[in-house]
Amino acid sequence: MDDLILRFALGGAAVSAFSALAELFKPKTFSGILGAAPAVALVSLAIAFHQRGRGVVRDHALGMICGSVGFLAYAVACVFVTANSRLPVWLGAALCWLVWFLVAAAAWFAVGPS
């Protein structure tokens, strides 16, 4: 239970700090972008380091990097898919998700834990 309270407190503080920092930039939508993922990732890595050590944090960080590379490919795929107005929305979304999964998986198998 103490671990859960610690995660909640650190995660909330990190999200609040990142959101406050992002308010300095324009457009204000950066608050949402910077408030969630980086804060949660940093807190998760810090807690994993404290509890399990360097090796586990390396694997978690590699997973986050591979996922973000996949997300970049997903965003690019979304641009191309939405340019095609003949494609049904559900199919376009499924194709973009497939791109995300395949790129993230390929990145993980290329640099994943040994």
N, C-alpha and C positions, 0 to 999 in steps of 0.2 A: 504494500500500500504506500509506503514511503517513496518507493521508486516512481509510482504513478504521480504522486503529489510533486515530486521534484521535476519530472518531465513536464507536467502542466505549468508549473511556475516558471521554469526556464524557457519553455516554448512560448508562453505568453509574453514574457519579458523580451525575448528576442524578436518576436513578431512586432511588438509595439515599438521597439527600437528601430527596426528596419523600416517600419511604416513612417515613423517620425523623420527618419533620415531621407526617405523618398519624397516627403513633402517639400523638400528643398528644390526638387527638380520639376521641370515641366515636360510633358503634360502630367497632370495629377494622377493619371492612370498608373504611373510607375509605383504609386503607393501599394496598389494591389499586387503588382508583379513582384516587387521587392519585399513585400511584407510577408509572403507565405513561404515559398519554396526555399530561398536561401536561409531564412531564419530556422525553419524546421530542420533543414539538412545540417546546419552547423550544430544545433543542439543535439540532434541524433548522433552525429559523429563524436561530439564531446562526451556524451554519456557512454557510447560504445567504447571509446578509448579508456575512460575511467573504469568501466566494468570488465572489459575483455582484452584490452591491449591493442598494440599497434597493428598486428596482422589482420584482425577483424575490421579495423577502421579502414585499412587499405582496400579490402574487398568491398566494403560498403561504398567507399568513395569511387572505386572503379565502376561499380554498378550505377551510381548516380551519374557519372560521366557518360557511360554508355547509353543510359536512358536519355540524357540531354542531347546527345548526338542523334539518337533516334527521334527525339522531339523536333529537332531542327529539320530533319528529313520530312517529318510529318507536316510541319508548317509549310515547307516548300511544296510538298505534294498537295496540300490544301489550296495553295495559290493556283496550281495547274488544274486541279479538279474543278474548282469553282469557276474557272474560265470556260469550262465545257458545260453549257446550259442544258444539253440533252441528257445528261446523266442524272438518274434519280438521286435524291439526297442520301438515302440510306446506303446506296451502292458507293457513292463518293466517300461517305464517312467510313464505310468498311474498308475501302481501298486505302484510304489515308492511315487508318489504324494498322492495317497490314504492313504498310511501309514502315511505320514507327516500330512495330514489333520486329520485322526482319532486319532493319538497320541496327536496332539496339542489340538484337541477338548476335548479329554478325560482329558487332564491335565487342561484345562480351566474349565471344569465342576467340577473337583475335588477341585481346589483352587481359582476359579474365584470370582468376587465380590459378596459380600453377600447382 
